[in-house]
Amino acid sequence: MSVFAGIDIGTSGIKVALIDADGTCLASAARPCAVDIPHPGWSQQDPDLWWTLTAEAFDELAAMRPDLTARLTGIGLSGQMLGQVLIDAADRPTTPCILWNDQRSLAECAELLDRVPDIGWRTNGQPDPGLTAPKLLWLAKHAPEALDRADMLMLPKDYVRLKLTGERASEVTDASGTQMMDCATGAWDDELVAAAGWDCARLPGLLLPADMAGQLRPELCGRWGTPSMVPVAAGCGDNYAGALGIGAARAGEAALSIGTSGVLSAVDSRFHPAPDRAILTTPHAVPGTFLSMGVVMSATQSLDWLGRLTDTPPAELARRAGERAQEGPLDRLPVARPAITGIRTPDNRPDAAGFVGGLTAGSSKADLAYAVLEGVAFQFFDCYSAQRAAGVPIDSVQAVGGGTRSVFWVSLIATLLDRPIAIPEGGDIAACLGAARLGQAATCPAEAGAILARKPPAAATVAPVTAWADALAERYGAFRRLPFTV
């Protein structure tokens, strides 16, 4: 039996799953990962922490299931995107990684747009503080010594792969988030690189996600009891891996990720850039296709925020919200836009704040919980509407992520999209499954297409609730009328 490892470098934690050739998870290990917030609006992590936690997870699997690590045949990676990892000539980070949800480079976004007015039509979208190029411009002003010592720019999962293999490389999905790659051609662009104040000599070569990027270092093979020279695939960004994990590989297939942030990722056969709607459009991990992504900056993070505010577990809040919706009527409940970390799709307002309208003395914790879940659902509907308007086909939707534990939440989204949403088996580790598939495809290039398109069975299918449709349509209008800033 062949075994493949999928590594997911997430913002809140690291997961490693061991998968068989049919896509069944045989064992997994996870480690939480803290985010450093030294100032309001900042969000960063130490790249070496990712490697430490990844190695610990592999240590656990090797101790728990040595029979599986002894059969390890391939490794793939998935990772949080957009964060810059600057390394020196000895492959050591020169500065913390500024994460995808960091807001410090807002002014630099305007500078970048001024330098390259058509950047949104050539890259994955309009400049945004979460993307990599504005961060480089910010570092040039505030930490120039970190740039001076840097020998190479990499992305988060690329750094972990470097630790696994000793090889420097990146690939087209992660590179698309730097705003230095032409998304139509899949190559670094000299003008875009120069606009970010960088140079091509300090950028890694670009591979395709299922390409072999190197082999597991001998000392790690010995440490984990694996065969020698285990191939390591280039891997891809987390949203792409999540889509692959549920077999979203053909045009019209979409993955709805309800995690810390939310993303509606739709596979397209054509490049449909839509920077005016803040849609991210990039090459997909499946050659010959693109992935259109509408982004909700705070999904489960919004519910976590309310949980901290009310000292109530998020799962309990979701349960109460569902009960409150069943009690009705919806028109008496508050309306919320829980944009606690800004808005990307469709308004591109990183400066946006969260707002709640319609509060009264009688508003309850359950009312607020409903308003937050509904507000996130409205943001997903914004994404869906913007993508459809841009010409992106969306014929079927599967949902993954921690938010799918609330069937009520998924039913709100299904009602707004007016289509059923399938919840696949293994959706909680979809990114690991997708990463493992890339590891498998790297060992069997001739079968890569079938491997990447394989779909898991549905654990459940959530249908629209027609009784809510009219009320939600009216409340959506109120949601869109909420202000963005104080």
NUTORPA-399964 format. One record per residue (C-alpha): residue number from 1; z, x, y. Coordinates in nm, 4 decimals, always signed. Example, Ala and Ser with C-alpha at 12.3 -4.5 7.8 and 13.67 -1.06 7.14 Angstrom:
2
   baba          z          x          y
      1    +0.7800    +1.2300    -0.4500
      2    +0.7140    +1.3670    -0.1060
% end
This chain:
486
   baba          z          x          y
      1    +0.0000    +0.0000    +0.0000
      2    -0.0964    +0.1298    +0.3436
      3    +0.1559    +0.0940    +0.6266
      4    +0.0760    +0.0990    +0.9988
      5    +0.3196    +0.1419    +1.2877
      6    +0.2932    -0.0491    +1.6137
      7    +0.4941    +0.0867    +1.9068
      8    +0.5509    -0.1308    +2.2138
      9    +0.6852    +0.0434    +2.5254
     10    +0.8222    -0.2572    +2.7135
     11    +1.0010    -0.2775    +3.0459
     12    +1.3240    -0.4091    +2.8952
     13    +1.3036    -0.2398    +2.5570
     14    +1.1175    -0.0417    +2.2949
     15    +1.0035    -0.1961    +1.9660
     16    +0.8550    -0.0299    +1.6595
     17    +0.7200    -0.2435    +1.3755
     18    +0.5829    -0.1399    +1.0372
     19    +0.2929    -0.3620    +0.9286
     20    +0.0891    -0.3876    +0.6102
     21    -0.2905    -0.4068    +0.6000
     22    -0.2816    -0.7884    +0.6123
     23    -0.0745    -0.7928    +0.9322
     24    +0.2623    -0.8800    +0.7749
     25    +0.5634    -0.7223    +0.9447
     26    +0.7605    -0.5273    +0.6824
     27    +1.0350    -0.3810    +0.9030
     28    +1.1116    -0.3304    +1.2702
     29    +1.3585    -0.1615    +1.5016
     30    +1.4258    -0.2055    +1.8722
     31    +1.6185    -0.0416    +2.1518
     32    +1.7016    -0.1893    +2.4953
     33    +1.5778    +0.0017    +2.7974
     34    +1.7457    -0.0187    +3.1373
     35    +1.5588    -0.0384    +3.4679
     36    +1.6833    +0.1675    +3.7621
     37    +1.6888    -0.0257    +4.0920
     38    +1.8126    +0.2288    +4.3501
     39    +1.7049    +0.0172    +4.6494
     40    +1.6045    -0.3486    +4.6997
     41    +1.2441    -0.3941    +4.5905
     42    +1.2396    -0.0726    +4.3884
     43    +1.2025    -0.0610    +4.0099
     44    +1.1715    +0.2612    +3.8119
     45    +1.2438    +0.4275    +3.4771
     46    +1.2761    +0.7777    +3.3360
     47    +0.9746    +0.8444    +3.1079
     48    +1.1868    +1.0604    +2.8795
     49    +1.4042    +0.7571    +2.8081
     50    +1.1040    +0.5828    +2.6489
     51    +1.0536    +0.8747    +2.4142
     52    +1.4224    +0.9013    +2.3259
     53    +1.4372    +0.5322    +2.2369
     54    +1.1081    +0.5416    +2.0453
     55    +1.2314    +0.8342    +1.8376
     56    +1.5618    +0.6560    +1.7728
     57    +1.3769    +0.3459    +1.6516
     58    +1.1648    +0.5571    +1.4168
     59    +1.4790    +0.7354    +1.2950
     60    +1.6287    +0.3969    +1.2077
     61    +1.3179    +0.2850    +1.0203
     62    +1.2951    +0.6134    +0.8305
     63    +1.6590    +0.5791    +0.7235
     64    +1.6322    +0.2087    +0.6446
     65    +1.2919    +0.2029    +0.4733
     66    +1.1870    +0.5543    +0.3694
     67    +0.9546    +0.3940    +0.1161
     68    +0.7525    +0.2517    +0.4059
     69    +0.7434    +0.5576    +0.6320
     70    +0.6302    +0.7577    +0.3269
     71    +0.3180    +0.5389    +0.3237
     72    +0.2487    +0.5511    +0.6967
     73    -0.1284    +0.5603    +0.7403
     74    -0.1820    +0.5052    +1.1131
     75    +0.0021    +0.4514    +1.4424
     76    -0.0975    +0.2508    +1.7494
     77    +0.0707    +0.2017    +2.0851
     78    +0.1141    -0.0746    +2.3388
     79    +0.2818    -0.0237    +2.6724
     80    +0.3845    -0.1670    +3.0041
     81    +0.1069    -0.0965    +3.2504
     82    +0.0549    +0.0295    +3.6058
     83    +0.3426    +0.2799    +3.6248
     84    +0.2517    +0.6367    +3.7185
     85    +0.3741    +0.9183    +3.4933
     86    +0.3195    +1.2516    +3.6669
     87    +0.3650    +1.5524    +3.4384
     88    +0.3673    +1.9242    +3.5145
     89    +0.1887    +2.2003    +3.3240
     90    +0.4655    +2.1933    +3.0615
     91    +0.4246    +1.8149    +3.0122
     92    +0.7523    +1.7353    +3.1911
     93    +0.7755    +1.4366    +3.4313
     94    +0.7997    +1.5370    +3.7965
     95    +0.9400    +1.2047    +3.9197
     96    +1.0605    +0.8696    +3.7825
     97    +0.7917    +0.6212    +3.6834
     98    +0.7505    +0.3521    +3.9509
     99    +0.7103    +0.0285    +3.7540
    100    +0.4660    -0.2617    +3.7719
    101    +0.7129    -0.4847    +3.9600
    102    +0.8054    -0.2306    +4.2296
    103    +0.7315    -0.3383    +4.5879
    104    +0.7787    -0.0194    +4.7907
    105    +0.4075    +0.0582    +4.8489
    106    +0.3090    -0.2602    +5.0340
    107    +0.1891    -0.0715    +5.3436
    108    -0.0192    +0.1633    +5.1300
    109    -0.2075    -0.1338    +4.9844
    110    -0.3489    -0.2084    +5.3283
    111    -0.4468    +0.1568    +5.3691
    112    -0.6279    +0.1582    +5.0360
    113    -0.8177    -0.1609    +5.1169
    114    -0.9204    -0.0125    +5.4514
    115    -1.0549    +0.2976    +5.2757
    116    -1.2454    +0.1023    +5.0080
    117    -1.3135    -0.2537    +5.1323
    118    -1.4910    -0.3565    +4.8094
    119    -1.2249    -0.2130    +4.5779
    120    -1.1373    -0.5565    +4.4396
    121    -1.4888    -0.6074    +4.3084
    122    -1.5042    -0.2655    +4.1400
    123    -1.1570    -0.2438    +3.9907
    124    -0.9109    -0.4894    +3.8418
    125    -0.8379    -0.6677    +4.1708
    126    -0.7120    -0.6269    +4.5251
    127    -0.4593    -0.3497    +4.5984
    128    -0.1073    -0.4511    +4.5034
    129    +0.2233    -0.2589    +4.5118
    130    +0.2449    -0.2894    +4.1346
    131    -0.0790    -0.0967    +4.0794
    132    -0.0949    +0.2795    +4.0470
    133    -0.3105    +0.3978    +4.3384
    134    -0.0837    +0.2599    +4.6162
    135    +0.2108    +0.4328    +4.4472
    136    +0.0331    +0.7677    +4.4692
    137    -0.0226    +0.7125    +4.8413
    138    +0.3461    +0.6245    +4.8822
    139    +0.4562    +0.9346    +4.6912
    140    +0.2313    +1.1510    +4.9090
    141    +0.4374    +1.0403    +5.2094
    142    +0.7850    +1.0259    +5.0581
    143    +0.7885    +1.2682    +4.7628
    144    +0.4994    +1.5125    +4.8154
    145    +0.6707    +1.7810    +4.6086
    146    +0.6431    +1.5573    +4.2999
    147    +0.2669    +1.5342    +4.3543
    148    +0.2350    +1.9065    +4.4200
    149    +0.4037    +1.9908    +4.0885
    150    +0.1986    +1.7360    +3.8953
    151    -0.0690    +1.8698    +3.6624
    152    -0.1772    +1.5304    +3.5246
    153    -0.1403    +1.1572    +3.5860
    154    -0.0728    +0.9482    +3.2769
    155    +0.0420    +0.5942    +3.1992
    156    +0.3646    +0.4957    +3.0171
    157    +0.2374    +0.4606    +2.6610
    158    +0.0175    +0.7683    +2.7111
    159    +0.3306    +0.9743    +2.7713
    160    +0.4890    +0.8528    +2.4478
    161    +0.1649    +0.9282    +2.2634
    162    +0.1718    +1.2776    +2.4149
    163    +0.5175    +1.3238    +2.2644
    164    +0.3903    +1.2012    +1.9274
    165    +0.0762    +1.4126    +1.9136
    166    +0.0892    +1.6860    +2.1780
    167    -0.2446    +1.5579    +2.3132
    168    -0.3141    +1.4353    +2.6659
    169    -0.5366    +1.1276    +2.6859
    170    -0.5650    +0.7748    +2.8228
    171    -0.7917    +0.4787    +2.7529
    172    -0.9819    +0.2131    +2.9406
    173    -0.7330    -0.0763    +2.9414
    174    -0.4446    +0.1206    +3.0915
    175    -0.6736    +0.3172    +3.3223
    176    -0.8014    -0.0125    +3.4632
    177    -0.4633    -0.0644    +3.6298
    178    -0.4810    +0.2578    +3.8292
    179    -0.7543    +0.1274    +4.0653
    180    -0.9291    +0.4601    +4.0126
    181    -1.1535    +0.3433    +3.7276
    182    -1.4706    +0.1381    +3.7716
    183    -1.3978    -0.1588    +3.5454
    184    -1.7644    -0.2427    +3.4908
    185    -1.8470    +0.1059    +3.3585
    186    -1.5118    +0.2094    +3.2100
    187    -1.5213    +0.5508    +3.3821
    188    -1.3184    +0.7239    +3.6519
    189    -1.4814    +0.6763    +3.9933
    190    -1.4850    +0.9757    +4.2307
    191    -1.4648    +0.7626    +4.5461
    192    -1.1762    +0.5524    +4.4156
    193    -0.9884    +0.8602    +4.2969
    194    -1.0281    +1.0271    +4.6367
    195    -0.9147    +0.7111    +4.8170
    196    -0.5877    +0.7304    +4.6215
    197    -0.5417    +1.0895    +4.7358
    198    -0.5888    +1.2217    +4.3837
    199    -0.8517    +1.4330    +4.2061
    200    -1.0402    +1.3879    +3.8810
    201    -0.9292    +1.7262    +3.7468
    202    -0.5783    +1.5823    +3.7161
    203    -0.6833    +1.2723    +3.5223
    204    -0.6963    +1.2533    +3.1421
    205    -1.0067    +1.1820    +2.9416
    206    -1.0693    +0.8151    +2.8633
    207    -1.0951    +0.6864    +2.5074
    208    -1.1452    +0.3412    +2.3602
    209    -0.8219    +0.1785    +2.2363
    210    -0.9069    +0.2101    +1.8650
    211    -1.0215    +0.5718    +1.8953
    212    -0.8058    +0.8345    +1.7286
    213    -0.6282    +1.0234    +2.0084
    214    -0.4502    +1.2751    +1.7872
    215    -0.2301    +1.3161    +1.4824
    216    +0.1452    +1.2933    +1.4379
    217    +0.3040    +1.6326    +1.5039
    218    +0.4143    +1.8148    +1.1861
    219    +0.7800    +1.8290    +1.2909
    220    +0.7837    +1.4500    +1.3347
    221    +0.6155    +1.3979    +0.9978
    222    +0.9002    +1.5953    +0.8437
    223    +1.1670    +1.4155    +1.0465
    224    +1.0471    +1.0691    +0.9439
    225    +0.9206    +1.1466    +0.5964
    226    +0.5591    +1.0504    +0.6635
    227    +0.2410    +1.1961    +0.5161
    228    +0.0905    +1.4847    +0.7106
    229    -0.1688    +1.4353    +0.9847
    230    -0.1088    +1.0618    +1.0412
    231    -0.3779    +0.9386    +1.2863
    232    -0.2528    +0.8013    +1.6196
    233    -0.4821    +0.5577    +1.8017
    234    -0.5247    +0.5672    +2.1780
    235    -0.3613    +0.2237    +2.2061
    236    -0.3787    -0.0182    +2.4977
    237    -0.1813    -0.2002    +2.7648
    238    +0.0757    -0.4563    +2.6560
    239    -0.1199    -0.7673    +2.7518
    240    -0.4224    -0.6468    +2.5589
    241    -0.2075    -0.5624    +2.2577
    242    -0.0419    -0.9038    +2.2735
    243    -0.3859    -1.0648    +2.2712
    244    -0.4930    -0.8499    +1.9751
    245    -0.1723    -0.9354    +1.7903
    246    -0.2801    -1.2986    +1.7770
    247    -0.6480    -1.2246    +1.7231
    248    -0.7713    -1.3111    +2.0745
    249    -1.0862    -1.1036    +2.0471
    250    -1.3751    -1.3394    +2.1261
    251    -1.4883    -1.5070    +2.4490
    252    -1.2957    -1.8255    +2.5253
    253    -0.9819    -1.7246    +2.3342
    254    -0.6703    -1.6943    +2.5495
    255    -0.3180    -1.5613    +2.5076
    256    -0.0373    -1.7069    +2.7191
    257    +0.2486    -1.4575    +2.7397
    258    +0.5821    -1.6001    +2.8574
    259    +0.7950    -1.2886    +2.8908
    260    +0.9762    -1.1137    +3.1777
    261    +0.6542    -1.1726    +3.3645
    262    +0.3889    -1.4192    +3.2577
    263    +0.0217    -1.3568    +3.1909
    264    -0.2655    -1.5841    +3.0944
    265    -0.5135    -1.3450    +2.9313
    266    -0.8579    -1.4863    +2.8549
    267    -1.1289    -1.2989    +2.6661
    268    -1.4683    -1.3004    +2.8387
    269    -1.8074    -1.1661    +2.7363
    270    -1.8917    -1.0868    +3.1001
    271    -1.7244    -0.9031    +3.3877
    272    -1.6045    -1.1796    +3.6231
    273    -1.4093    -1.0065    +3.9023
    274    -1.2163    -1.2455    +4.1252
    275    -1.0092    -1.0397    +4.3713
    276    -1.0045    -1.3318    +4.6149
    277    -0.7929    -1.5192    +4.3586
    278    -0.5820    -1.2152    +4.2595
    279    -0.7136    -1.2248    +3.9031
    280    -0.7125    -0.8953    +3.7154
    281    -1.0393    -0.8384    +3.5280
    282    -1.0781    -0.5338    +3.3047
    283    -1.2330    -0.4096    +2.9813
    284    -1.0560    -0.5604    +2.6787
    285    -0.9328    -0.3561    +2.3842
    286    -1.2250    -0.5021    +2.1862
    287    -1.5446    -0.3121    +2.2760
    288    -1.8030    -0.5202    +2.4594
    289    -1.5561    -0.7746    +2.5986
    290    -1.3427    -0.8112    +2.9091
    291    -0.9982    -0.9578    +2.9657
    292    -0.9295    -1.1845    +3.2626
    293    -0.5606    -1.1944    +3.3501
    294    -0.3776    -1.4373    +3.5738
    295    -0.0297    -1.3051    +3.6445
    296    +0.3030    -1.4824    +3.7042
    297    +0.5350    -1.2146    +3.8383
    298    +0.8601    -1.3760    +3.7177
    299    +0.8576    -1.5980    +3.4081
    300    +1.1660    -1.5670    +3.1859
    301    +1.3042    -1.3441    +3.4610
    302    +1.3314    -1.6575    +3.6776
    303    +1.5378    -1.8346    +3.4132
    304    +1.7513    -1.5221    +3.3690
    305    +1.8153    -1.5231    +3.7447
    306    +1.9349    -1.8833    +3.7351
    307    +2.1488    -1.7992    +3.4340
    308    +2.3262    -1.5248    +3.6280
    309    +2.3662    -1.7518    +3.9288
    310    +2.5223    -2.0342    +3.7252
    311    +2.6912    -1.8205    +3.4567
    312    +2.4955    -2.0078    +3.1898
    313    +2.2903    -1.8611    +2.9039
    314    +1.9160    -1.9051    +2.9672
    315    +1.8696    -2.0838    +2.6336
    316    +2.1314    -2.3395    +2.7369
    317    +1.9568    -2.3914    +3.0706
    318    +1.6248    -2.4491    +2.8935
    319    +1.7899    -2.7034    +2.6628
    320    +1.9459    -2.8897    +2.9563
    321    +1.6149    -2.8875    +3.1436
    322    +1.4435    -3.0553    +2.8495
    323    +1.7145    -3.3188    +2.8260
    324    +1.6914    -3.3826    +3.1998
    325    +1.3159    -3.4367    +3.1758
    326    +1.3662    -3.6914    +2.8989
    327    +1.6142    -3.8820    +3.1159
    328    +1.3639    -3.9058    +3.4053
    329    +1.2392    -3.9940    +3.6529
    330    +1.0858    -3.6610    +3.7538
    331    +1.0150    -3.7627    +4.1122
    332    +1.3851    -3.7354    +4.2040
    333    +1.4221    -3.3751    +4.0904
    334    +1.3989    -3.0643    +4.3124
    335    +1.0708    -2.8734    +4.3266
    336    +1.0851    -2.4936    +4.2988
    337    +0.8574    -2.1968    +4.3394
    338    +1.0621    -1.9269    +4.1612
    339    +0.8688    -1.6372    +4.3138
    340    +1.1685    -1.4036    +4.3076
    341    +0.9454    -1.0936    +4.2776
    342    +0.6470    -1.2168    +4.4769
    343    +0.3243    -1.3904    +4.3761
    344    +0.0074    -1.2397    +4.2376
    345    -0.2358    -1.5051    +4.1066
    346    -0.3841    -1.6849    +4.2960
    347    -0.2299    -1.6180    +4.6373
    348    -0.1675    -1.2407    +4.6250
    349    +0.1576    -1.2619    +4.8199
    350    +0.3848    -0.9767    +4.7107
    351    +0.5988    -1.0650    +5.0127
    352    +0.6580    -1.4219    +4.8906
    353    +1.0134    -1.5419    +4.8341
    354    +1.1449    -1.8081    +4.6026
    355    +1.1944    -2.1577    +4.7429
    356    +1.3554    -2.4798    +4.6242
    357    +1.2796    -2.8100    +4.7966
    358    +1.4440    -3.1477    +4.7578
    359    +1.8026    -3.0385    +4.6920
    360    +2.0692    -3.3039    +4.7457
    361    +2.4449    -3.3220    +4.7046
    362    +2.3817    -3.4757    +4.3654
    363    +2.1518    -3.2006    +4.2357
    364    +2.2877    -3.0596    +3.9108
    365    +2.2545    -2.7397    +3.7127
    366    +2.0169    -2.9225    +3.4786
    367    +1.8065    -3.0333    +3.7774
    368    +1.7719    -2.6731    +3.8940
    369    +1.6918    -2.5545    +3.5425
    370    +1.4143    -2.8109    +3.5181
    371    +1.2777    -2.7123    +3.8596
    372    +1.2648    -2.3428    +3.7647
    373    +1.0879    -2.4040    +3.4322
    374    +0.8459    -2.6426    +3.5981
    375    +0.7830    -2.3963    +3.8821
    376    +0.6851    -2.1235    +3.6365
    377    +0.4626    -2.3751    +3.4542
    378    +0.2945    -2.4596    +3.7857
    379    +0.2256    -2.0884    +3.8397
    380    +0.0590    -2.0692    +3.4976
    381    -0.1522    -2.3695    +3.5980
    382    -0.2481    -2.1817    +3.9160
    383    -0.3681    -1.8949    +3.6968
    384    -0.5638    -2.1264    +3.4670
    385    -0.7315    -2.3055    +3.7579
    386    -0.8245    -1.9801    +3.9317
    387    -0.9716    -1.8301    +3.6155
    388    -1.1763    -2.1383    +3.5362
    389    -1.3054    -2.1439    +3.8948
    390    -1.4136    -1.7804    +3.8551
    391    -1.6277    -1.8733    +3.5550
    392    -1.3925    -1.7473    +3.2841
    393    -1.4157    -1.9571    +2.9643
    394    -1.0865    -2.0802    +2.8169
    395    -1.1413    -2.2822    +2.5008
    396    -0.8200    -2.2217    +2.3048
    397    -0.4716    -2.1006    +2.3977
    398    -0.1990    -1.9356    +2.1906
    399    +0.1445    -1.8649    +2.3403
    400    +0.3681    -1.5657    +2.2717
    401    +0.6841    -1.4189    +2.4189
    402    +1.0483    -1.5130    +2.4482
    403    +0.9722    -1.8217    +2.6567
    404    +0.8089    -1.9894    +2.3562
    405    +1.1568    -2.0438    +2.2099
    406    +1.1692    -2.3398    +2.4490
    407    +0.9196    -2.5891    +2.3086
    408    +0.9917    -2.8023    +2.6144
    409    +0.8700    -2.5231    +2.8436
    410    +0.5510    -2.4804    +2.6413
    411    +0.4964    -2.8581    +2.6492
    412    +0.5121    -2.8549    +3.0306
    413    +0.2408    -2.5893    +3.0386
    414    +0.0315    -2.7699    +2.7755
    415    +0.0486    -3.0893    +2.9820
    416    -0.0663    -2.9115    +3.2971
    417    -0.3503    -2.7334    +3.1134
    418    -0.4335    -3.0608    +2.9344
    419    -0.4826    -2.8838    +2.6039
    420    -0.2702    -2.8057    +2.2967
    421    -0.1065    -2.4638    +2.2774
    422    -0.0573    -2.2936    +1.9415
    423    +0.2470    -2.0742    +1.8790
    424    +0.1430    -1.8173    +1.6166
    425    +0.3649    -1.6619    +1.3553
    426    +0.4889    -1.3215    +1.4672
    427    +0.4355    -1.4039    +1.8331
    428    +0.7656    -1.2392    +1.9276
    429    +0.6221    -0.9017    +1.8231
    430    +0.2575    -0.9703    +1.9115
    431    +0.2233    -0.6473    +2.1116
    432    +0.3533    -0.4433    +1.8163
    433    +0.1143    -0.6252    +1.5834
    434    -0.1772    -0.5573    +1.8166
    435    -0.0811    -0.1913    +1.8482
    436    -0.0549    -0.1583    +1.4701
    437    -0.4000    -0.3142    +1.4344
    438    -0.5393    -0.0422    +1.6590
    439    -0.3736    +0.2157    +1.4353
    440    -0.5368    +0.0480    +1.1370
    441    -0.8762    +0.0274    +1.3093
    442    -0.8588    +0.3986    +1.3942
    443    -0.8431    +0.4735    +1.0222
    444    -1.1203    +0.2242    +0.9306
    445    -1.3745    +0.2259    +1.2183
    446    -1.6346    +0.0375    +1.0151
    447    -1.3939    -0.2554    +0.9743
    448    -1.2495    -0.2467    +1.3268
    449    -1.4145    -0.5708    +1.4418
    450    -1.2681    -0.7772    +1.1596
    451    -0.9274    -0.6088    +1.1882
    452    -0.8955    -0.6817    +1.5604
    453    -1.0135    -1.0446    +1.5341
    454    -0.7833    -1.1482    +1.2485
    455    -0.5647    -1.4457    +1.3467
    456    -0.2148    -1.5179    +1.2173
    457    -0.1312    -1.8724    +1.1050
    458    +0.0181    -2.1070    +1.3642
    459    +0.3921    -2.1629    +1.3351
    460    +0.3609    -2.4696    +1.5587
    461    +0.1197    -2.6471    +1.7902
    462    +0.2527    -2.8041    +2.1091
    463    +0.0563    -3.0995    +2.2450
    464    +0.0346    -3.2236    +2.6061
    465    +0.2780    -3.5021    +2.6956
    466    +0.0572    -3.7648    +2.8548
    467    +0.3572    -3.9567    +2.9896
    468    +0.4357    -3.6647    +3.2216
    469    +0.0822    -3.6040    +3.3490
    470    +0.0813    -3.8231    +3.6617
    471    +0.4281    -3.7168    +3.7760
    472    +0.3466    -3.3486    +3.7243
    473    +0.0237    -3.3836    +3.9215
    474    +0.2160    -3.5307    +4.2152
    475    +0.4908    -3.2696    +4.1928
    476    +0.2316    -2.9917    +4.1768
    477    +0.1123    -3.1009    +4.5202
    478    +0.4676    -3.0659    +4.6523
    479    +0.4925    -2.7251    +4.4836
    480    +0.1815    -2.6007    +4.6634
    481    +0.3246    -2.7174    +4.9966
    482    +0.6360    -2.5009    +4.9640
    483    +0.6395    -2.2074    +5.2106
    484    +0.5872    -1.8500    +5.0957
    485    +0.8354    -1.6840    +5.3309
    486    +1.1281    -1.7829    +5.5493
% end
